[in-house]
Amino acid sequence: MALVLLQELGDVQPCPPAFWTLLADVARLLWLESDVVWYEWRRSEASAGAFLAELSLHDGGRARKAIAGLWVEGRVALEPGRCARVRLVPLTPEYWGHLVPGDVVTMHETRVAAGSARIVQVVPPVPMAS
């Protein structure tokens, strides 16, 4: 229960990467592996910033240049032709800094576009606590 309350605190206000690392460590001690993965994801968001977006997959394949980690909210996988809210953590931040809510990015896994995502929110990196 304490982890849930602390996570909710992190959802309300930006928390530094160390906060999420501590939650991941506690979850690891409690054998809550899915929570460990989520808290480590949130640590990445706090470190690099993130983009919340609505992603629609095309009925086809999925190349990367402006590379980002992808987390599909509320699902294990997103099937072709479906839409879902996603979280993107830029792995090449220099290609992402210009994006604002309303912008659309195209998803590739090959030369053919696999989907497109409309940016809903930009989450800046959280400064390291001193």
N, C-alpha and C positions, 0 to 999 in steps of 0.2 A: 504494500500500500504506500509506503514511504517513497518508493521509486516512482510510482504513478504521480504522486503529488509533486515531486521534484521535477518530473518531466513536464507537468502542466505549468510549473513555474517557468521552465525553459521555453514553453510555447507562448507565454504571455510577454516575456521580455527577453532581449538578446542575452545569452549567457556565453562566456568565453569557452574556448575549446577544452580547457582543463575541467570545467564543470561536466561536460559530456564524457570525458575520459573517466572521471570518477564514477559516474553512473554506469558506464560500461564495465568498469572493474567490479562494482558491486553485483551487477547482473551476472557477470562471469562466476563470481563466488556462489551465487544462488542457482547456477546451472540454467539460467534463462537465456539460452543462446540467441533466440530471435530478438530479444531485447538488446543483447550485446551488439548485434549487427545494426540495429536501429540507432543506438546511442553512438556507435562509431560513425555512422552516416551523419548524424547531427554534428559530431565533432568536425567532420570534413566541411559541412556547411558553415559552421562557425569560423573555421580557418580560412576558407576560400570564398565564402559568399555562396549564394544559390539563386536560382530562378525557379519560381513556381509557374507552371504552365499547364495548358490543356493540350494533350497530344492526341492526334488522330492518326492511326496507322492506315496506310493504303493497303489495298489487296494485292500485295506483291512482296518483293524482297525488302531489306533495310540498308557511305564512306565517311569517313570522319576526317575533318580538318580542324574545325572548331570543336574539339572533343570535350565531352562532358560525361560525368557519371549520371546514370539515370535510375531513379527510384519511382516505381509506379505505386501510387497510394491506394491502399485497400485491396490490392490484388497480388497474386503470386506472379501472374504474367498478363500481358495485354495481347489479345488475339488480333490478327489482321482484320481491318474493317471496323474496329472498335475504338472508342475514345476513353480517356481517363485523365485524371489530374496527376501530374508528375512533378518531381523535384529534380532539378539539374544542378550538379556541382561542376563548374568549369575546370577542366584539367589543362586547358590552354587559355588562361584568363585574358590574354591580350586580344583574343578574338571575340570576347563577350562583353567587354566594358561599355560598349555603346548601346546595348540593348535597354529598352524601357518597356513598361507595360503596354500591351497592344501590338508590339512587334511580333512578327512571325518568323520562326526559324524552321528550316527543313531538315528532316532526319534522313541520313543515308547510312546504309551498310555496304552498298555497292554504288555504282554510278547512277542507278535508278533511285529516285526519291522513294523512301519507305513510309514517310509520314511528315506531318507538319505540326508545330506546336505554337500556340499563341501565348506569349509571356503575360502572365497575370500579375506577378509581383516580383520585384527585385529585392533580394535579401543581401545586404552588404556583409562583408566579413566582420566578425566581432573582434575588437582589439584585445590583445593579450593583457591579462590582469597583471599589474605590477606588484 
